[in-house]
Amino acid sequence: MSETLSINDLHVSVEGKEILRGVNLELRRGETHALMGPNGSGKSTLGFAIMGHPNYEVTSGRITLDGEDLLAMEPHERARAGLFMAFQRPMSIPGVKMADFLRHAVSNVRNPERKEGEDLLPMREFRKELRSKMEQLRMDPEFARRYVNDGFSGGEMKRAEILQLAMLRPKFAVLDETDSGLDVDAVRLASQSIAEIGGREMGILIITHHDKLLEHNPPDVTHVMLGGRIVESGGAELAAELHKSGYDRIRAAHPEAAAAEERLAQEEREAAEQFVS
């Protein structure tokens, strides 16, 4: 497969504060990449910038999908073009059942020209596919009748995100700390599910602090982010090193990025102090 998600010299600011300072990354469909780094290094910011979150201002650089300028697209247009993001803290949508939400989302992605209220995926076809995916993910059928993330536990929210991934079948998926807040067994199940769903059909960028989510999804490439930049890239062995030894070697090898990381952390501490006072 030749589809490619390319990020070139990306700079992103939030509320006037520069977070990403020249990120370069190329993800091909069928590849799995891990993005690791300390808290506050810019990992989630990259995911939100890719999807077009309005609070994340791209001040320079490019993001393209098969040469098409993603920055010229609205978030829903990026989703229809084949992008997906599993959020670290998904929003709840009281009153909207998971099945209804998924039927509309799947219809929009598979028929990008569809007008709202027209040409929904046939109910019989949709139910058959949804039931199959839920069986694959070992989910109770009752889950589909619940309101989206309303009253869900942390683990249920993450499983709901993985179900969306399974149904939408994007070209590229950004998984933002899908393992956060999960116990060991739940992380293992999530890892297995992502591997079964993604296979070589998707390009997957896994944002994580740990290696457990990578157990069944060994990365073709591991990237290390520090101070708003990707400072090192390697194979699966780099992810194992970071999990075992932390980031001391990375900080020592990249003092400029480490200094930028400390400045951002200090600014966040000062902002928190002002808020409290």
Summary of the structure (lengths in Angstrom):
residues: 277
radius of gyration: 19.0
end to end distance: 54.5
largest distance: 58.1
contacts: 887
relative contact order: 0.16
helix: 44%
strand: 26%
